[in-house]
Amino acid sequence: MSEMTPREIVQELDKHIVGQAEAKRAVANALRNRWRRQQVEPPLRGEITPKNILMIGPTGVGKTEIARRLARLANAPFIKIEATKFTEVGYVGRDVESVIRDLTDNALKMIREQAMARQASRAEDAAEDRILDVLLPQARDGEVDSSVESTRQKMRKKLREGELDDKEIEIEVRGQQPGMEFMTPPGMEQLASQLQGMFQNLGGQRSERQRMRISEAWRVLRDEEAAKLVNEEEIKQQAIEAVEQSGIVFVDEIDKVAKRAEQGSGGDISREGVQRDLLPLVEGTTVSTRHGMVNTDHILFIASGAFHLSKPSDLIPELQGRLPIRVELNALAVEDFVRILTEPDASLVRQYQALLQTEGVTLSFTADGIERIAGMAWEVNERTENIGARRLHTILERLLEEISHTAPDHAGGEIRIDADYVTSRLSDLTENDDLSRYIL
Ligand SMILES: Nc1ncnc2c1ncn2[C@@H]1O[C@H](COP(=O)(O)OP(=O)(O)OP(=O)(O)O)[C@@H](O)[C@H]1O
């Protein structure tokens, strides 16, 4: 559980997301509140309902990004769903509990990766030994012969320095586990899980010999050893605990399942149905998953939508009550685009620079170049469809298409992107709405 203060959380979010101060404060407070609630003694604790959030704002202004970053900061399992996914014809009342199952799967994967990473160095040593056993089979006999030992040391050194990477060896690997999914009726997930476990164990006992390059063998064996070092049962427990105590569910397009005054009654039924289905999850229920029962009482829900056609008051009252924190996110201006391009640690500009650096090309942007990109992105948004900061992705991709294609010919060179370059590459497109719609 994250023990960061709200202010610390906002500071961290500031490193990745430009502006949207109100939304950052809201999520920071919500996260802290969950922690506070867990410090309160029962029975009062049970009386305090979680304060979930409703984010209101146009597309591409950072709603998902804030939630996702928050989850990463808190090391919390995260899932994003679209509320409209549950309204498809024939799927009315579709099992929304699957959201919690998917969230638990995400948690399991996250926790397993972390557990394996903690065992990384032990797993690497074990993998190295297994490769050396193949390269120098005589060492297996257990005789401690000093010449054998010194050969092994020399080999180990070569192996570590990557000198043997391309050599092929044959190794014994655990057989591929049968990728079976059991479809069971709701409520029977545990049975499915047991069946799956049985089949995996059967598969796990089989091993097969495979030829591969040492560099690859090293990775395969390292992962195999790491998997042996972690306890699956413990991981399941921890995953369930992580979901229950710190899980975050981001429900996008909630506005699209709100009732609209001007609409006929038809669609409203399924839309309201989705809200009714979501309600128990938000209010707190227990969901049966493959890994065990998961209680949703403390899961943080962040619902989000543009609310162009409907208003938050069009949601069913029970759901409104469960989303008491309302925050509005602002549409982004040209200055925001400039900051988004340059400020975040992993800004798009830095990403492209790093990618081209791998080809030995140094990419630089002048200040007026960045401003021109931001300005054009804003203009295209205005004239076609406003997709927020997502426009920067399409614009930059187009802008750098030629450079990207020819980069290998310019190794060692430097390329500067200034305003003139941006105009020369993009003005034909930005000035033609039809082209913009297809290409940018
Ligand atoms: N304020 C911002 N600061 C930095 N990056 C941003 C900001 N707003 C959007 N982005 C970038 O734009 C992209 C889309 O943003 P995001 O996924 O958060 O959109 P959204 O507001 O959730 O929209 P939607 O409701 O359509 O999903 C992401 O790559 C994100 O990094």
The ligand as a Gaussian input file, in Angstrom:
#p B3LYP/6-31G(d) Opt

LIG

0 1
 N       -1.928000      16.480000     -19.965000
 C       -1.149000      15.597000     -20.596000
 N        0.183000      15.522000     -20.321000
 C        0.967000      14.640000     -20.972000
 N        0.535000      13.765000     -21.888000
 C       -0.772000      13.779000     -22.201000
 C       -1.666000      14.683000     -21.565000
 N       -2.904000      14.477000     -22.067000
 C       -2.779000      13.480000     -22.940000
 N       -1.513000      13.052000     -23.034000
 C       -1.043000      11.970000     -23.908000
 O       -2.023000      11.728000     -24.912000
 C       -2.374000      10.359000     -25.027000
 C       -3.835000      10.143000     -24.745000
 O       -4.164000      10.527000     -23.432000
 P       -5.170000       9.710000     -22.498000
 O       -5.107000       8.261000     -22.832000
 O       -4.944000      10.060000     -21.098000
 O       -6.569000      10.266000     -23.010000
 P       -7.966000      10.345000     -22.249000
 O       -8.119000      11.707000     -21.716000
 O       -8.068000       9.243000     -21.277000
 O       -8.974000      10.141000     -23.439000
 P      -10.048000       8.945000     -23.672000
 O      -11.176000       9.226000     -22.761000
 O      -10.385000       9.098000     -25.095000
 O       -9.351000       7.657000     -23.382000
 C       -1.462000       9.628000     -24.084000
 O       -0.371000       9.133000     -24.841000
 C       -0.970000      10.676000     -23.116000
 O        0.335000      10.403000     -22.709000

